Amino acid sequence: MEDTTFFKRKRVVWEQLPLYGFIKTDGSYHFSEDILGGQFRLFVSVSEDGAVDTKIIDATSGEEYVLHRVPGAVGSFAGSVREAYEWVMFDIAAKCFETDIFKSKQAREIIVYVRETYGDELEYLWQKFPDNAIWRRKDNQKWYAALLTVSKRKLGFKSDEPAEIVDLRADPDELDSLLDDERYLPGYHMNKKNWYTIVLDDSVPIGEIKRGIDVSFLIAAKKSR
């Protein structure tokens, strides 16, 4: 049965699957592990399109066990099976999948750029706003960029279409000359004296955005949030 509970808003990191113990067969990856001291065996498969299917087999009867999927199932034994199952699934999700929120080409490019340049990963700080994340410096924990999904109307455009944006720091003395209310906007949800916003729709070349990230990273070394 397909399981989306643990993999919602995530995408598979294919190269991690073999390292975890998955074996590729007929285009899909397969993994199995004994749980509860060998009383059951958990089977996990990841298809070519990233869908995850799971099955638990009772080692004694050879039949599929399904009570761990039934919300109303009670009892210490069903709870133990569910706990063992969830532990493995959480581990696979953590080690073989990554958060997949941002879809635009430029958002994906700058995620890779920050990872390769500064070794930083996005931090999703707000449970109520899962489409928003930040990058911060390791040395002083100050933010140097935020990657967000917002309505274009909130940015001053006459559209409710969602947009992926990046917020970056700038020197206050240079910010006024940078802003044009079309390509470079006042910082969304940030101190507008120190931050500006770019919509990630190719209106600003990716090279300019990367240079802006570099400048913001340096400014964050000495500026307060």
Salt bridges, closest charged atoms under 4 A:
ASP3 OD2 - ARG69 NH1 3.88
ASP34 OD1 - ARG41 NH1 2.57
ASP91 OD1 - LYS95 NZ 3.22
GLU98 OE2 - ARG11 NE 2.96
GLU98 OE1 - ARG115 NH2 3.86
ASP100 OD1 - ARG11 NE 3.90
ASP100 OD2 - LYS103 NZ 2.77
ASP100 OD1 - ARG108 NH2 3.13
GLU109 OE1 - LYS105 NZ 3.00
ASP120 OD1 - LYS138 NZ 2.44
GLU121 OE2 - ARG115 NE 2.68
GLU123 OE2 - ARG136 NE 2.91
ASP131 OD1 - ARG9 NH2 2.05
ASP139 OD2 - ARG137 NH2 2.72
ASP160 OD1 - ARG153 NE 2.67
GLU161 OE1 - LYS152 NZ 3.64
GLU208 OE1 - ARG183 NH2 3.47
